[in-house]
Amino acid sequence: MRFFSDNAASVCPEVMAALGRANAPDTAYDGDALSQRLDGAFSELFGTPVAALWVSSGTAANALALAAMVQPHQAVICHEEAHIQDDECGAPEFYTGGAKLMLARGAGAKLDPAGIDAFAQSIRADVHQAQPAAISITNATEYGLVYTPDEVAAIGAVARRRGLGLHMDGARFANAVAALGCAPGDLSWRAGVDALSFGFVKNGGMSAEALILFRPELAQATRYRRKRAGHLLSKGRFAAAQLLAMLEDGVWLRNAHAANAAAAHVANAARDRLLHAVEANEIFLRLTTAESATLREQGFQFYDWTPGVARLVCSWDLPADEVEALARAVARL
């Protein structure tokens, strides 16, 4: 019974069916009919004109988004535990040509406007220090906490006042939207986000993520950067097919609701073991070594986050009986 990562979830049937339908000759790269529909489909979803580019990984989406806003001699302000800092092997620095990640702090891996302001104020405005050009936030965060539209808008206001771009790592953006019950636009461009890495693989996709650019001037150069980075797939229609299938009939949101509901059920059983509030689909539990062993002996797979803390992630496809079994097992500890 796997609760170690939503990356390992199965591909949802709508995506598998769409891949079969896409298996016919068409123009190569991103000139095919499906890829050409992406801008319109995502513009409708967000309620504003956007450029939507498929890439094959969230790392590429994040790094390309930052490269669109940051020069090699500049910097990105992010949380010290952000995914772009801890889990992308230097890809943001590589794609930006060497831009520096400046690491700020905040509870639950969240940044706040006052903290960003204080951090930015501490950077000398001279040639000896890299100057920030963008802020990057993660929604939901590495600890499964969700930024609300108001929280994003407050950070967006800081970004505008300081002349910085705002990137959102939305590997679990669908889970955040599902948790809040808001419109995707309220959590992104209306709140000041310039570029969004919209995750689909964790949520039922196979091998496609969406890079959403809300400022038109960011799009053209990014298409060249995508090619240069090796992410312009020859048969791009198969990536586009996945994204369109997830958008159709709200599959992306349905899947996120299912994952969030599973996590909430386990959280209700965990109670005071919770390290953080469960707001999306990740659960962080205080467990002794013996307790972790007890759960694993019962067949539950999960990740040891730090000594005494376990991370469990609920995916869209978890069987209800396995979720119930985990909730009961945690309650019995």
C-alpha positions, 0 to 999 in steps of 0.5 A: 500500500503505497503512500510514498509519492504521488509521482508513482501514481497510475496514469488516469484512464482519460489520459491513456485514452487520449494517448491512443487517439493521438497515435496518428501522423501529424506535424512534428514538435509543437506544430500539431493540432493538439499542441496548437490548442493548448494556449486557448484551452489554458486561457479559458481555464485561467480566464486570461490570455496565456502561453502554455508550453508542454515540457516533460518534467516539473524541473524543466517547467520551473527552470525555464520559468525562472530563466524567462525572468532572471539573467545569469548575474541576478538571483531568485528569492525562494524558501530554504526548503523549496524544491528548486533548492533541495531537489532539482540538482542545480537545474534552475542555476543551470537553465538561468546560466548561473543565477543565484538562489537566495534562501529565505525562511518561513514556517511550513516552507512558506514565504511571507511578505514581511520576510521577503521585504526584510530579506531583500532589504538586507541585500546591498545594492552594489555590484558585489552582490547578485540582485534579486530579479524574481521570487519563487513560491511553491503551492502547495509547499514542501510540507503540504501547506497551501497559499491562499489567493490573499497570501499570494496577492500580498507577495505579488504586491511585494514583487511589483513594488520591488520590480521582481517577477513572481514564479509559482512552482505548482507541482501540486497546484491542482491540490491547492485549487481543490483545497481552496475551492477558488478559481485557478486565476485567483491563485495565479495571475490575478494575485500577481503570478507571472509564470506557473509550473502547472503539475499534471504528472503527480495528478494522473498524467504520464509525462507532461507538465504545463508551463503557463506564462501570463506575460506575453513577452516571456513566451517567445524566448522561452520557446527557444530555451525549451528547444535548447534545453532538449524539451522540444519533443519530436512527437509533442502531440502526445504531451499535448494530448495528456494536458488536454485530456486532464482539462476536459471535464475537469479531470485535473480537479476531480483527481486532486479532490480525491487525493486531498480527501484521502489525506484528510481522512488519514489526518483525522486519525492522526490528530496530535501526530501531525507535524503540519496541518493537512491542507492538500495531499501530504501528511507529515507524522511524528513516528518513532522508529518502532512505530514506522517499523510497525506500519511497514510490517503492515504493508504501508510504504512511505518516506522517512523525512527526518528522524522521527518524522514520516511523509505520506502522500495520497494520490488520486488513485488510492483505493478507499480500503487502503486509505481506511486501513492506514487511518486505522493503523495510525489510530492504533499506534 
